[in-house]
Amino acid sequence: LRRQEDELAAALRRLEEQDRLVSLGLLSASVAHELNTPLAVLHGSIEKLIEITKDPHTLERLARMQRVTQRLRTISESLVDFAKVRKQHAEPVAVRGLVDEAWSLVAIDPRVLGLSFTNLVDPEERVMGNPDRLVQVFVNVLRNAVNAVESPGGTVDVRARRVKRAGEPGVAVAVEDNGPGIPADVL
């Protein structure tokens, strides 16, 4: 009876977690939808101004504004992608691209502005996995690193190396930051 109660409690916790994830996905899609229309208008207006402006200083500022709106559109697309139903199968995926995608989601946080991020993963490095789930893992680990460092001056670096585990080849990915670390009594 106790085992069944424990299993029931665990099942309820999983259902609550799934409900939160569904809510987060719906919120992400809603926010992205609300951002897309004004971003499209802003982007179009900037393009029009670039067409009619001759002043180099103004053109430079408009180009910077255009890059920022494009970055916001990319973030918005990532939010929509986050809200989609996830594939459940594993496939070969490039680790570097997953890390870059995860960082683009983490970079929404204003605390990231004073940080230095370096993705040192070899572009050829591949792993078998579910890309959507791996991005979620990297978002969580990168967010932990951002929370651990001070801005400005904080650094977050991602590296990968080939390893063998239980005789099987694999890839170990390390997210390193220059934060103070975990106090020994907490660790």
Secondary structure by P-SEA (a helix, b strand, c coil): caaaaaaaaaaaaaaaaaaaaaaaaaaaaaaaaaaaaaaaaaaaaaaaaaaccccaaaaaaaaaaaaaaaaaaaaaaaaaaaacccccccccccaaaaaaaaaaaaacccccccbbbbbcccccccccccaaaaaaaaaaaaaaaaaacccccbbbbbbbbbbbcccbbbbbbbbbccccccccccc
